Each structure stands twice: as C-alpha cells, then as structure tokens.
Amino acid sequence: MGEKKELTEAQKRDMVMKYEIAEELGLLEKVEQVGWKGLTSKESGRIGGLMGKKKRDTAAKTKSPCNTSKEKL
C-alpha cells in the first residue's frame, strides 16, 4: 500500500469545519462510534451542504466592495 499524503492547510480547515458541523447537528457521537461511512446519505448531504454554505458566506465576507466595481480611469 502507498503512503498517506499529508493534508494541505485548506484540507485541514475543511476537516475541522466538518467535525464542527457534525457536532452542531448532533452527529459527532455517531461519527466517533461508526465512522463517517456509517452516516446516511441524508446526514452526509446535510453536512456537505452546510460546509458549502459556510464557505460561500466566508468568501462573500472577504471580498471587498471596491474590488467588484469596474471603474473606468
């Protein structure tokens, strides 16, 4: 078997977010007992959907309004 690759910083942040959302939804105990594969597709989709929403919200907050306007000089 091959060696496991080290996670990038972005992947590490995603994993932290994934665990936080699982905890918020009350699924962390289930994940700890049976692993991520033990979740239903509905539960997994809920986590993924909330991760996407948080990422979009974060990206929207970091964009500056002056960067989005197209001014002519």
CHARMM internal coordinates of N, CA and C (Angstrom, degrees):
IC EDIT
DIST 1 N 1 CA 1.4524
DIST 1 CA 1 C 1.5135
ANGL 1 N 1 CA 1 C 109.91
DIST 1 C 2 N 1.3169
ANGL 1 CA 1 C 2 N 116.28
DIHE 1 N 1 CA 1 C 2 N 151.00
DIST 2 N 2 CA 1.4554
ANGL 1 C 2 N 2 CA 121.25
DIHE 1 CA 1 C 2 N 2 CA -179.85
DIST 2 CA 2 C 1.5154
ANGL 2 N 2 CA 2 C 112.28
DIHE 1 C 2 N 2 CA 2 C -81.03
DIST 2 C 3 N 1.2970
ANGL 2 CA 2 C 3 N 113.99
DIHE 2 N 2 CA 2 C 3 N 168.14
DIST 3 N 3 CA 1.4533
ANGL 2 C 3 N 3 CA 120.14
DIHE 2 CA 2 C 3 N 3 CA 178.61
DIST 3 CA 3 C 1.5230
ANGL 3 N 3 CA 3 C 109.80
DIHE 2 C 3 N 3 CA 3 C -79.25
DIST 3 C 4 N 1.3287
ANGL 3 CA 3 C 4 N 115.30
DIHE 3 N 3 CA 3 C 4 N 149.37
DIST 4 N 4 CA 1.4541
ANGL 3 C 4 N 4 CA 119.81
DIHE 3 CA 3 C 4 N 4 CA 175.73
DIST 4 CA 4 C 1.5178
ANGL 4 N 4 CA 4 C 108.88
DIHE 3 C 4 N 4 CA 4 C -78.35
DIST 4 C 5 N 1.3239
ANGL 4 CA 4 C 5 N 115.60
DIHE 4 N 4 CA 4 C 5 N 136.74
DIST 5 N 5 CA 1.4560
ANGL 4 C 5 N 5 CA 120.66
DIHE 4 CA 4 C 5 N 5 CA 178.31
DIST 5 CA 5 C 1.5291
ANGL 5 N 5 CA 5 C 108.88
DIHE 4 C 5 N 5 CA 5 C -81.62
DIST 5 C 6 N 1.3160
ANGL 5 CA 5 C 6 N 114.72
DIHE 5 N 5 CA 5 C 6 N 146.06
DIST 6 N 6 CA 1.4597
ANGL 5 C 6 N 6 CA 119.67
DIHE 5 CA 5 C 6 N 6 CA 177.40
DIST 6 CA 6 C 1.5220
ANGL 6 N 6 CA 6 C 108.95
DIHE 5 C 6 N 6 CA 6 C -72.49
DIST 6 C 7 N 1.3348
ANGL 6 CA 6 C 7 N 115.69
DIHE 6 N 6 CA 6 C 7 N 143.32
DIST 7 N 7 CA 1.4558
ANGL 6 C 7 N 7 CA 120.83
DIHE 6 CA 6 C 7 N 7 CA -179.35
DIST 7 CA 7 C 1.5220
ANGL 7 N 7 CA 7 C 110.71
DIHE 6 C 7 N 7 CA 7 C -73.56
DIST 7 C 8 N 1.3235
ANGL 7 CA 7 C 8 N 115.21
DIHE 7 N 7 CA 7 C 8 N 146.41
DIST 8 N 8 CA 1.4637
ANGL 7 C 8 N 8 CA 120.34
DIHE 7 CA 7 C 8 N 8 CA 174.60
DIST 8 CA 8 C 1.5289
ANGL 8 N 8 CA 8 C 108.27
DIHE 7 C 8 N 8 CA 8 C -76.65
DIST 8 C 9 N 1.3193
ANGL 8 CA 8 C 9 N 116.24
DIHE 8 N 8 CA 8 C 9 N 169.65
DIST 9 N 9 CA 1.4667
ANGL 8 C 9 N 9 CA 120.52
DIHE 8 CA 8 C 9 N 9 CA 178.86
DIST 9 CA 9 C 1.5268
ANGL 9 N 9 CA 9 C 110.90
DIHE 8 C 9 N 9 CA 9 C -61.12
DIST 9 C 10 N 1.3218
ANGL 9 CA 9 C 10 N 116.89
DIHE 9 N 9 CA 9 C 10 N -40.39
DIST 10 N 10 CA 1.4734
ANGL 9 C 10 N 10 CA 120.90
DIHE 9 CA 9 C 10 N 10 CA 179.62
DIST 10 CA 10 C 1.5275
ANGL 10 N 10 CA 10 C 110.55
DIHE 9 C 10 N 10 CA 10 C -64.35
DIST 10 C 11 N 1.3230
ANGL 10 CA 10 C 11 N 116.68
DIHE 10 N 10 CA 10 C 11 N -40.41
DIST 11 N 11 CA 1.4629
ANGL 10 C 11 N 11 CA 120.41
DIHE 10 CA 10 C 11 N 11 CA 178.78
DIST 11 CA 11 C 1.5223
ANGL 11 N 11 CA 11 C 111.23
DIHE 10 C 11 N 11 CA 11 C -67.04
DIST 11 C 12 N 1.3271
ANGL 11 CA 11 C 12 N 116.60
DIHE 11 N 11 CA 11 C 12 N -36.91
DIST 12 N 12 CA 1.4654
ANGL 11 C 12 N 12 CA 120.60
DIHE 11 CA 11 C 12 N 12 CA 177.72
DIST 12 CA 12 C 1.5293
ANGL 12 N 12 CA 12 C 110.12
DIHE 11 C 12 N 12 CA 12 C -64.76
DIST 12 C 13 N 1.3442
ANGL 12 CA 12 C 13 N 116.49
DIHE 12 N 12 CA 12 C 13 N -42.83
DIST 13 N 13 CA 1.4685
ANGL 12 C 13 N 13 CA 119.89
DIHE 12 CA 12 C 13 N 13 CA 177.90
DIST 13 CA 13 C 1.5234
ANGL 13 N 13 CA 13 C 110.72
DIHE 12 C 13 N 13 CA 13 C -62.84
DIST 13 C 14 N 1.3393
ANGL 13 CA 13 C 14 N 116.75
DIHE 13 N 13 CA 13 C 14 N -39.87
DIST 14 N 14 CA 1.4628
ANGL 13 C 14 N 14 CA 120.78
DIHE 13 CA 13 C 14 N 14 CA 178.49
DIST 14 CA 14 C 1.5277
ANGL 14 N 14 CA 14 C 111.37
DIHE 13 C 14 N 14 CA 14 C -62.51
DIST 14 C 15 N 1.3281
ANGL 14 CA 14 C 15 N 116.75
DIHE 14 N 14 CA 14 C 15 N -40.33
DIST 15 N 15 CA 1.4675
ANGL 14 C 15 N 15 CA 120.21
DIHE 14 CA 14 C 15 N 15 CA 179.40
DIST 15 CA 15 C 1.5261
ANGL 15 N 15 CA 15 C 111.01
DIHE 14 C 15 N 15 CA 15 C -65.18
DIST 15 C 16 N 1.3266
ANGL 15 CA 15 C 16 N 116.47
DIHE 15 N 15 CA 15 C 16 N -41.14
DIST 16 N 16 CA 1.4623
ANGL 15 C 16 N 16 CA 120.20
DIHE 15 CA 15 C 16 N 16 CA 177.81
DIST 16 CA 16 C 1.5294
ANGL 16 N 16 CA 16 C 109.54
DIHE 15 C 16 N 16 CA 16 C -61.71
DIST 16 C 17 N 1.3323
ANGL 16 CA 16 C 17 N 116.41
DIHE 16 N 16 CA 16 C 17 N -45.12
DIST 17 N 17 CA 1.4567
ANGL 16 C 17 N 17 CA 121.06
DIHE 16 CA 16 C 17 N 17 CA 179.01
DIST 17 CA 17 C 1.5244
ANGL 17 N 17 CA 17 C 110.77
DIHE 16 C 17 N 17 CA 17 C -62.19
DIST 17 C 18 N 1.3053
ANGL 17 CA 17 C 18 N 117.01
DIHE 17 N 17 CA 17 C 18 N -40.65
DIST 18 N 18 CA 1.4659
ANGL 17 C 18 N 18 CA 122.49
DIHE 17 CA 17 C 18 N 18 CA -179.70
DIST 18 CA 18 C 1.5283
ANGL 18 N 18 CA 18 C 110.74
DIHE 17 C 18 N 18 CA 18 C -60.05
DIST 18 C 19 N 1.3305
ANGL 18 CA 18 C 19 N 116.04
DIHE 18 N 18 CA 18 C 19 N -45.54
DIST 19 N 19 CA 1.4627
ANGL 18 C 19 N 19 CA 120.25
DIHE 18 CA 18 C 19 N 19 CA 178.49
DIST 19 CA 19 C 1.5284
ANGL 19 N 19 CA 19 C 111.50
DIHE 18 C 19 N 19 CA 19 C -67.11
DIST 19 C 20 N 1.3247
ANGL 19 CA 19 C 20 N 117.37
DIHE 19 N 19 CA 19 C 20 N -38.93
DIST 20 N 20 CA 1.4666
ANGL 19 C 20 N 20 CA 120.80
DIHE 19 CA 19 C 20 N 20 CA 178.43
DIST 20 CA 20 C 1.5241
ANGL 20 N 20 CA 20 C 111.09
DIHE 19 C 20 N 20 CA 20 C -61.95
DIST 20 C 21 N 1.3223
ANGL 20 CA 20 C 21 N 116.37
DIHE 20 N 20 CA 20 C 21 N -44.11
DIST 21 N 21 CA 1.4656
ANGL 20 C 21 N 21 CA 120.30
DIHE 20 CA 20 C 21 N 21 CA -179.60
DIST 21 CA 21 C 1.5213
ANGL 21 N 21 CA 21 C 110.40
DIHE 20 C 21 N 21 CA 21 C -67.68
DIST 21 C 22 N 1.3257
ANGL 21 CA 21 C 22 N 117.66
DIHE 21 N 21 CA 21 C 22 N -40.61
DIST 22 N 22 CA 1.4597
ANGL 21 C 22 N 22 CA 120.77
DIHE 21 CA 21 C 22 N 22 CA 177.39
DIST 22 CA 22 C 1.5267
ANGL 22 N 22 CA 22 C 110.20
DIHE 21 C 22 N 22 CA 22 C -59.07
DIST 22 C 23 N 1.3301
ANGL 22 CA 22 C 23 N 116.30
DIHE 22 N 22 CA 22 C 23 N -39.78
DIST 23 N 23 CA 1.4608
ANGL 22 C 23 N 23 CA 120.38
DIHE 22 CA 22 C 23 N 23 CA 178.39
DIST 23 CA 23 C 1.5212
ANGL 23 N 23 CA 23 C 110.99
DIHE 22 C 23 N 23 CA 23 C -66.54
DIST 23 C 24 N 1.3461
ANGL 23 CA 23 C 24 N 116.78
DIHE 23 N 23 CA 23 C 24 N -43.66
DIST 24 N 24 CA 1.4627
ANGL 23 C 24 N 24 CA 121.24
DIHE 23 CA 23 C 24 N 24 CA 178.66
DIST 24 CA 24 C 1.5228
ANGL 24 N 24 CA 24 C 111.88
DIHE 23 C 24 N 24 CA 24 C -59.21
DIST 24 C 25 N 1.3348
ANGL 24 CA 24 C 25 N 116.31
DIHE 24 N 24 CA 24 C 25 N -35.69
DIST 25 N 25 CA 1.4650
ANGL 24 C 25 N 25 CA 120.80
DIHE 24 CA 24 C 25 N 25 CA -178.49
DIST 25 CA 25 C 1.5215
ANGL 25 N 25 CA 25 C 112.78
DIHE 24 C 25 N 25 CA 25 C -86.28
DIST 25 C 26 N 1.3253
ANGL 25 CA 25 C 26 N 117.02
DIHE 25 N 25 CA 25 C 26 N -1.62
DIST 26 N 26 CA 1.4558
ANGL 25 C 26 N 26 CA 120.55
DIHE 25 CA 25 C 26 N 26 CA -179.49
DIST 26 CA 26 C 1.5201
ANGL 26 N 26 CA 26 C 113.41
DIHE 25 C 26 N 26 CA 26 C 77.06
DIST 26 C 27 N 1.3213
ANGL 26 CA 26 C 27 N 116.89
DIHE 26 N 26 CA 26 C 27 N 23.65
DIST 27 N 27 CA 1.4639
ANGL 26 C 27 N 27 CA 121.34
DIHE 26 CA 26 C 27 N 27 CA -177.36
DIST 27 CA 27 C 1.5283
ANGL 27 N 27 CA 27 C 113.60
DIHE 26 C 27 N 27 CA 27 C -106.29
DIST 27 C 28 N 1.3152
ANGL 27 CA 27 C 28 N 117.30
DIHE 27 N 27 CA 27 C 28 N -3.10
DIST 28 N 28 CA 1.4591
ANGL 27 C 28 N 28 CA 120.47
DIHE 27 CA 27 C 28 N 28 CA -174.94
DIST 28 CA 28 C 1.5302
ANGL 28 N 28 CA 28 C 111.95
DIHE 27 C 28 N 28 CA 28 C -62.48
DIST 28 C 29 N 1.3102
ANGL 28 CA 28 C 29 N 117.27
DIHE 28 N 28 CA 28 C 29 N -41.51
DIST 29 N 29 CA 1.4662
ANGL 28 C 29 N 29 CA 120.58
DIHE 28 CA 28 C 29 N 29 CA 179.10
DIST 29 CA 29 C 1.5312
ANGL 29 N 29 CA 29 C 110.78
DIHE 28 C 29 N 29 CA 29 C -61.75
DIST 29 C 30 N 1.3228
ANGL 29 CA 29 C 30 N 116.55
DIHE 29 N 29 CA 29 C 30 N -41.15
DIST 30 N 30 CA 1.4644
ANGL 29 C 30 N 30 CA 120.65
DIHE 29 CA 29 C 30 N 30 CA 178.16
DIST 30 CA 30 C 1.5221
ANGL 30 N 30 CA 30 C 110.74
DIHE 29 C 30 N 30 CA 30 C -64.01
DIST 30 C 31 N 1.3273
ANGL 30 CA 30 C 31 N 116.93
DIHE 30 N 30 CA 30 C 31 N -41.94
DIST 31 N 31 CA 1.4638
ANGL 30 C 31 N 31 CA 121.49
DIHE 30 CA 30 C 31 N 31 CA 178.76
DIST 31 CA 31 C 1.5284
ANGL 31 N 31 CA 31 C 109.97
DIHE 30 C 31 N 31 CA 31 C -61.90
DIST 31 C 32 N 1.3292
ANGL 31 CA 31 C 32 N 116.40
DIHE 31 N 31 CA 31 C 32 N -42.66
DIST 32 N 32 CA 1.4583
ANGL 31 C 32 N 32 CA 120.49
DIHE 31 CA 31 C 32 N 32 CA 179.87
DIST 32 CA 32 C 1.5267
ANGL 32 N 32 CA 32 C 111.93
DIHE 31 C 32 N 32 CA 32 C -65.93
DIST 32 C 33 N 1.3294
ANGL 32 CA 32 C 33 N 117.29
DIHE 32 N 32 CA 32 C 33 N -32.24
DIST 33 N 33 CA 1.4613
ANGL 32 C 33 N 33 CA 121.08
DIHE 32 CA 32 C 33 N 33 CA -178.30
DIST 33 CA 33 C 1.5238
ANGL 33 N 33 CA 33 C 112.74
DIHE 32 C 33 N 33 CA 33 C -80.81
DIST 33 C 34 N 1.3363
ANGL 33 CA 33 C 34 N 117.18
DIHE 33 N 33 CA 33 C 34 N -46.17
DIST 34 N 34 CA 1.4669
ANGL 33 C 34 N 34 CA 120.08
DIHE 33 CA 33 C 34 N 34 CA -172.58
DIST 34 CA 34 C 1.5283
ANGL 34 N 34 CA 34 C 114.00
DIHE 33 C 34 N 34 CA 34 C -117.01
DIST 34 C 35 N 1.3379
ANGL 34 CA 34 C 35 N 117.05
DIHE 34 N 34 CA 34 C 35 N -6.08
DIST 35 N 35 CA 1.4607
ANGL 34 C 35 N 35 CA 120.24
DIHE 34 CA 34 C 35 N 35 CA -179.70
DIST 35 CA 35 C 1.5222
ANGL 35 N 35 CA 35 C 111.58
DIHE 34 C 35 N 35 CA 35 C 86.60
DIST 35 C 36 N 1.3299
ANGL 35 CA 35 C 36 N 114.75
DIHE 35 N 35 CA 35 C 36 N 172.08
DIST 36 N 36 CA 1.4657
ANGL 35 C 36 N 36 CA 120.44
DIHE 35 CA 35 C 36 N 36 CA -178.07
DIST 36 CA 36 C 1.5187
ANGL 36 N 36 CA 36 C 111.65
DIHE 35 C 36 N 36 CA 36 C -64.75
DIST 36 C 37 N 1.3275
ANGL 36 CA 36 C 37 N 117.35
DIHE 36 N 36 CA 36 C 37 N -31.46
DIST 37 N 37 CA 1.4726
ANGL 36 C 37 N 37 CA 120.64
DIHE 36 CA 36 C 37 N 37 CA -179.82
DIST 37 CA 37 C 1.5230
ANGL 37 N 37 CA 37 C 112.35
DIHE 36 C 37 N 37 CA 37 C -68.98
DIST 37 C 38 N 1.3162
ANGL 37 CA 37 C 38 N 117.30
DIHE 37 N 37 CA 37 C 38 N -15.92
DIST 38 N 38 CA 1.4571
ANGL 37 C 38 N 38 CA 121.66
DIHE 37 CA 37 C 38 N 38 CA 179.74
DIST 38 CA 38 C 1.5157
ANGL 38 N 38 CA 38 C 113.96
DIHE 37 C 38 N 38 CA 38 C -81.69
DIST 38 C 39 N 1.3230
ANGL 38 CA 38 C 39 N 117.33
DIHE 38 N 38 CA 38 C 39 N -7.24
DIST 39 N 39 CA 1.4594
ANGL 38 C 39 N 39 CA 120.71
DIHE 38 CA 38 C 39 N 39 CA 178.81
DIST 39 CA 39 C 1.5274
ANGL 39 N 39 CA 39 C 110.02
DIHE 38 C 39 N 39 CA 39 C -78.64
DIST 39 C 40 N 1.3121
ANGL 39 CA 39 C 40 N 115.05
DIHE 39 N 39 CA 39 C 40 N 151.10
DIST 40 N 40 CA 1.4602
ANGL 39 C 40 N 40 CA 119.11
DIHE 39 CA 39 C 40 N 40 CA 175.11
DIST 40 CA 40 C 1.5196
ANGL 40 N 40 CA 40 C 108.83
DIHE 39 C 40 N 40 CA 40 C -75.21
DIST 40 C 41 N 1.3128
ANGL 40 CA 40 C 41 N 116.01
DIHE 40 N 40 CA 40 C 41 N 165.42
DIST 41 N 41 CA 1.4637
ANGL 40 C 41 N 41 CA 119.18
DIHE 40 CA 40 C 41 N 41 CA 178.68
DIST 41 CA 41 C 1.5256
ANGL 41 N 41 CA 41 C 110.68
DIHE 40 C 41 N 41 CA 41 C -64.65
DIST 41 C 42 N 1.3170
ANGL 41 CA 41 C 42 N 116.99
DIHE 41 N 41 CA 41 C 42 N -32.96
DIST 42 N 42 CA 1.4647
ANGL 41 C 42 N 42 CA 121.02
DIHE 41 CA 41 C 42 N 42 CA 178.27
DIST 42 CA 42 C 1.5335
ANGL 42 N 42 CA 42 C 110.24
DIHE 41 C 42 N 42 CA 42 C -64.65
DIST 42 C 43 N 1.3340
ANGL 42 CA 42 C 43 N 116.37
DIHE 42 N 42 CA 42 C 43 N -44.40
DIST 43 N 43 CA 1.4653
ANGL 42 C 43 N 43 CA 121.01
DIHE 42 CA 42 C 43 N 43 CA 179.35
DIST 43 CA 43 C 1.5289
ANGL 43 N 43 CA 43 C 111.28
DIHE 42 C 43 N 43 CA 43 C -65.28
DIST 43 C 44 N 1.3167
ANGL 43 CA 43 C 44 N 116.16
DIHE 43 N 43 CA 43 C 44 N -44.05
DIST 44 N 44 CA 1.4680
ANGL 43 C 44 N 44 CA 120.79
DIHE 43 CA 43 C 44 N 44 CA 179.39
DIST 44 CA 44 C 1.5265
ANGL 44 N 44 CA 44 C 110.91
DIHE 43 C 44 N 44 CA 44 C -64.02
DIST 44 C 45 N 1.3083
ANGL 44 CA 44 C 45 N 116.26
DIHE 44 N 44 CA 44 C 45 N -42.04
DIST 45 N 45 CA 1.4556
ANGL 44 C 45 N 45 CA 121.19
DIHE 44 CA 44 C 45 N 45 CA 178.87
DIST 45 CA 45 C 1.5140
ANGL 45 N 45 CA 45 C 112.27
DIHE 44 C 45 N 45 CA 45 C -64.18
DIST 45 C 46 N 1.3093
ANGL 45 CA 45 C 46 N 115.38
DIHE 45 N 45 CA 45 C 46 N -36.80
DIST 46 N 46 CA 1.4719
ANGL 45 C 46 N 46 CA 120.19
DIHE 45 CA 45 C 46 N 46 CA 178.26
DIST 46 CA 46 C 1.5324
ANGL 46 N 46 CA 46 C 110.19
DIHE 45 C 46 N 46 CA 46 C -64.07
DIST 46 C 47 N 1.3324
ANGL 46 CA 46 C 47 N 116.02
DIHE 46 N 46 CA 46 C 47 N -44.71
DIST 47 N 47 CA 1.4705
ANGL 46 C 47 N 47 CA 120.56
DIHE 46 CA 46 C 47 N 47 CA 178.36
DIST 47 CA 47 C 1.5290
ANGL 47 N 47 CA 47 C 109.74
DIHE 46 C 47 N 47 CA 47 C -62.33
DIST 47 C 48 N 1.3225
ANGL 47 CA 47 C 48 N 116.99
DIHE 47 N 47 CA 47 C 48 N -47.95
DIST 48 N 48 CA 1.4625
ANGL 47 C 48 N 48 CA 121.11
DIHE 47 CA 47 C 48 N 48 CA -179.79
DIST 48 CA 48 C 1.5194
ANGL 48 N 48 CA 48 C 112.75
DIHE 47 C 48 N 48 CA 48 C -61.81
DIST 48 C 49 N 1.3136
ANGL 48 CA 48 C 49 N 116.00
DIHE 48 N 48 CA 48 C 49 N -39.78
DIST 49 N 49 CA 1.4611
ANGL 48 C 49 N 49 CA 120.40
DIHE 48 CA 48 C 49 N 49 CA 178.92
DIST 49 CA 49 C 1.5164
ANGL 49 N 49 CA 49 C 112.07
DIHE 48 C 49 N 49 CA 49 C -64.73
DIST 49 C 50 N 1.3163
ANGL 49 CA 49 C 50 N 116.68
DIHE 49 N 49 CA 49 C 50 N -42.49
DIST 50 N 50 CA 1.4601
ANGL 49 C 50 N 50 CA 120.45
DIHE 49 CA 49 C 50 N 50 CA 179.23
DIST 50 CA 50 C 1.5246
ANGL 50 N 50 CA 50 C 111.33
DIHE 49 C 50 N 50 CA 50 C -69.77
DIST 50 C 51 N 1.3410
ANGL 50 CA 50 C 51 N 117.09
DIHE 50 N 50 CA 50 C 51 N -33.79
DIST 51 N 51 CA 1.4662
ANGL 50 C 51 N 51 CA 120.15
DIHE 50 CA 50 C 51 N 51 CA 175.64
DIST 51 CA 51 C 1.5217
ANGL 51 N 51 CA 51 C 110.07
DIHE 50 C 51 N 51 CA 51 C -62.96
DIST 51 C 52 N 1.3198
ANGL 51 CA 51 C 52 N 116.63
DIHE 51 N 51 CA 51 C 52 N -45.33
DIST 52 N 52 CA 1.4634
ANGL 51 C 52 N 52 CA 120.91
DIHE 51 CA 51 C 52 N 52 CA 178.92
DIST 52 CA 52 C 1.5163
ANGL 52 N 52 CA 52 C 111.77
DIHE 51 C 52 N 52 CA 52 C -61.51
DIST 52 C 53 N 1.3249
ANGL 52 CA 52 C 53 N 116.30
DIHE 52 N 52 CA 52 C 53 N -42.05
DIST 53 N 53 CA 1.4663
ANGL 52 C 53 N 53 CA 120.55
DIHE 52 CA 52 C 53 N 53 CA 179.48
DIST 53 CA 53 C 1.5223
ANGL 53 N 53 CA 53 C 110.58
DIHE 52 C 53 N 53 CA 53 C -62.92
DIST 53 C 54 N 1.3423
ANGL 53 CA 53 C 54 N 117.01
DIHE 53 N 53 CA 53 C 54 N -44.60
DIST 54 N 54 CA 1.4686
ANGL 53 C 54 N 54 CA 120.00
DIHE 53 CA 53 C 54 N 54 CA 179.56
DIST 54 CA 54 C 1.5249
ANGL 54 N 54 CA 54 C 111.21
DIHE 53 C 54 N 54 CA 54 C -63.61
DIST 54 C 55 N 1.3280
ANGL 54 CA 54 C 55 N 116.83
DIHE 54 N 54 CA 54 C 55 N -38.97
DIST 55 N 55 CA 1.4665
ANGL 54 C 55 N 55 CA 120.39
DIHE 54 CA 54 C 55 N 55 CA 179.29
DIST 55 CA 55 C 1.5264
ANGL 55 N 55 CA 55 C 110.62
DIHE 54 C 55 N 55 CA 55 C -65.39
DIST 55 C 56 N 1.3365
ANGL 55 CA 55 C 56 N 116.64
DIHE 55 N 55 CA 55 C 56 N -42.52
DIST 56 N 56 CA 1.4631
ANGL 55 C 56 N 56 CA 120.07
DIHE 55 CA 55 C 56 N 56 CA 178.65
DIST 56 CA 56 C 1.5229
ANGL 56 N 56 CA 56 C 111.07
DIHE 55 C 56 N 56 CA 56 C -64.19
DIST 56 C 57 N 1.3464
ANGL 56 CA 56 C 57 N 116.28
DIHE 56 N 56 CA 56 C 57 N -42.17
DIST 57 N 57 CA 1.4606
ANGL 56 C 57 N 57 CA 120.23
DIHE 56 CA 56 C 57 N 57 CA 179.64
DIST 57 CA 57 C 1.5263
ANGL 57 N 57 CA 57 C 110.78
DIHE 56 C 57 N 57 CA 57 C -63.50
DIST 57 C 58 N 1.3221
ANGL 57 CA 57 C 58 N 116.81
DIHE 57 N 57 CA 57 C 58 N -41.80
DIST 58 N 58 CA 1.4615
ANGL 57 C 58 N 58 CA 121.45
DIHE 57 CA 57 C 58 N 58 CA 178.97
DIST 58 CA 58 C 1.5209
ANGL 58 N 58 CA 58 C 110.49
DIHE 57 C 58 N 58 CA 58 C -64.32
DIST 58 C 59 N 1.3215
ANGL 58 CA 58 C 59 N 116.85
DIHE 58 N 58 CA 58 C 59 N -43.26
DIST 59 N 59 CA 1.4615
ANGL 58 C 59 N 59 CA 120.63
DIHE 58 CA 58 C 59 N 59 CA -179.76
DIST 59 CA 59 C 1.5277
ANGL 59 N 59 CA 59 C 110.81
DIHE 58 C 59 N 59 CA 59 C -64.86
DIST 59 C 60 N 1.3240
ANGL 59 CA 59 C 60 N 117.26
DIHE 59 N 59 CA 59 C 60 N -37.64
DIST 60 N 60 CA 1.4613
ANGL 59 C 60 N 60 CA 120.76
DIHE 59 CA 59 C 60 N 60 CA 179.84
DIST 60 CA 60 C 1.5189
ANGL 60 N 60 CA 60 C 111.33
DIHE 59 C 60 N 60 CA 60 C -67.78
DIST 60 C 61 N 1.3350
ANGL 60 CA 60 C 61 N 116.99
DIHE 60 N 60 CA 60 C 61 N -34.98
DIST 61 N 61 CA 1.4642
ANGL 60 C 61 N 61 CA 120.78
DIHE 60 CA 60 C 61 N 61 CA -179.87
DIST 61 CA 61 C 1.5211
ANGL 61 N 61 CA 61 C 111.56
DIHE 60 C 61 N 61 CA 61 C -71.94
DIST 61 C 62 N 1.3237
ANGL 61 CA 61 C 62 N 117.08
DIHE 61 N 61 CA 61 C 62 N -31.89
DIST 62 N 62 CA 1.4620
ANGL 61 C 62 N 62 CA 119.79
DIHE 61 CA 61 C 62 N 62 CA -176.73
DIST 62 CA 62 C 1.5230
ANGL 62 N 62 CA 62 C 112.77
DIHE 61 C 62 N 62 CA 62 C -81.31
DIST 62 C 63 N 1.3247
ANGL 62 CA 62 C 63 N 117.41
DIHE 62 N 62 CA 62 C 63 N -17.93
DIST 63 N 63 CA 1.4651
ANGL 62 C 63 N 63 CA 119.83
DIHE 62 CA 62 C 63 N 63 CA 177.98
DIST 63 CA 63 C 1.5189
ANGL 63 N 63 CA 63 C 109.58
DIHE 62 C 63 N 63 CA 63 C -75.12
DIST 63 C 64 N 1.2947
ANGL 63 CA 63 C 64 N 115.02
DIHE 63 N 63 CA 63 C 64 N 132.42
DIST 64 N 64 CA 1.4568
ANGL 63 C 64 N 64 CA 121.17
DIHE 63 CA 63 C 64 N 64 CA 179.77
DIST 64 CA 64 C 1.5270
ANGL 64 N 64 CA 64 C 109.20
DIHE 63 C 64 N 64 CA 64 C -87.39
DIST 64 C 65 N 1.3361
ANGL 64 CA 64 C 65 N 118.41
DIHE 64 N 64 CA 64 C 65 N 139.38
DIST 65 N 65 CA 1.4680
ANGL 64 C 65 N 65 CA 120.37
DIHE 64 CA 64 C 65 N 65 CA 179.24
DIST 65 CA 65 C 1.5252
ANGL 65 N 65 CA 65 C 112.57
DIHE 64 C 65 N 65 CA 65 C -60.58
DIST 65 C 66 N 1.3151
ANGL 65 CA 65 C 66 N 117.91
DIHE 65 N 65 CA 65 C 66 N -31.45
DIST 66 N 66 CA 1.4676
ANGL 65 C 66 N 66 CA 119.09
DIHE 65 CA 65 C 66 N 66 CA -178.29
DIST 66 CA 66 C 1.5248
ANGL 66 N 66 CA 66 C 111.20
DIHE 65 C 66 N 66 CA 66 C -72.78
DIST 66 C 67 N 1.3187
ANGL 66 CA 66 C 67 N 118.95
DIHE 66 N 66 CA 66 C 67 N -21.18
DIST 67 N 67 CA 1.4602
ANGL 66 C 67 N 67 CA 121.56
DIHE 66 CA 66 C 67 N 67 CA 178.77
DIST 67 CA 67 C 1.5188
ANGL 67 N 67 CA 67 C 112.49
DIHE 66 C 67 N 67 CA 67 C -77.15
DIST 67 C 68 N 1.3331
ANGL 67 CA 67 C 68 N 116.65
DIHE 67 N 67 CA 67 C 68 N -20.60
DIST 68 N 68 CA 1.4621
ANGL 67 C 68 N 68 CA 119.84
DIHE 67 CA 67 C 68 N 68 CA -175.73
DIST 68 CA 68 C 1.5239
ANGL 68 N 68 CA 68 C 112.46
DIHE 67 C 68 N 68 CA 68 C -89.96
DIST 68 C 69 N 1.3107
ANGL 68 CA 68 C 69 N 117.70
DIHE 68 N 68 CA 68 C 69 N -18.15
DIST 69 N 69 CA 1.4663
ANGL 68 C 69 N 69 CA 119.05
DIHE 68 CA 68 C 69 N 69 CA -178.44
DIST 69 CA 69 C 1.5241
ANGL 69 N 69 CA 69 C 109.56
DIHE 68 C 69 N 69 CA 69 C -84.61
DIST 69 C 70 N 1.3240
ANGL 69 CA 69 C 70 N 114.56
DIHE 69 N 69 CA 69 C 70 N 147.84
DIST 70 N 70 CA 1.4674
ANGL 69 C 70 N 70 CA 120.34
DIHE 69 CA 69 C 70 N 70 CA 178.87
DIST 70 CA 70 C 1.5282
ANGL 70 N 70 CA 70 C 107.94
DIHE 69 C 70 N 70 CA 70 C -109.83
DIST 70 C 71 N 1.3002
ANGL 70 CA 70 C 71 N 115.20
DIHE 70 N 70 CA 70 C 71 N 94.62
DIST 71 N 71 CA 1.4467
ANGL 70 C 71 N 71 CA 119.71
DIHE 70 CA 70 C 71 N 71 CA -179.93
DIST 71 CA 71 C 1.5072
ANGL 71 N 71 CA 71 C 110.72
DIHE 70 C 71 N 71 CA 71 C -90.85
DIST 71 C 72 N 1.3129
ANGL 71 CA 71 C 72 N 115.35
DIHE 71 N 71 CA 71 C 72 N 141.84
DIST 72 N 72 CA 1.4594
ANGL 71 C 72 N 72 CA 120.20
DIHE 71 CA 71 C 72 N 72 CA 175.70
DIST 72 CA 72 C 1.5238
ANGL 72 N 72 CA 72 C 108.23
DIHE 71 C 72 N 72 CA 72 C -94.67
DIST 72 C 73 N 1.2817
ANGL 72 CA 72 C 73 N 114.98
DIHE 72 N 72 CA 72 C 73 N 135.33
DIST 73 N 73 CA 1.4587
ANGL 72 C 73 N 73 CA 119.69
DIHE 72 CA 72 C 73 N 73 CA 179.96
DIST 73 CA 73 C 1.4972
ANGL 73 N 73 CA 73 C 111.08
DIHE 72 C 73 N 73 CA 73 C -96.38
END
COOR INIT
IC SEED 1 N 1 CA 1 C
IC BUILD
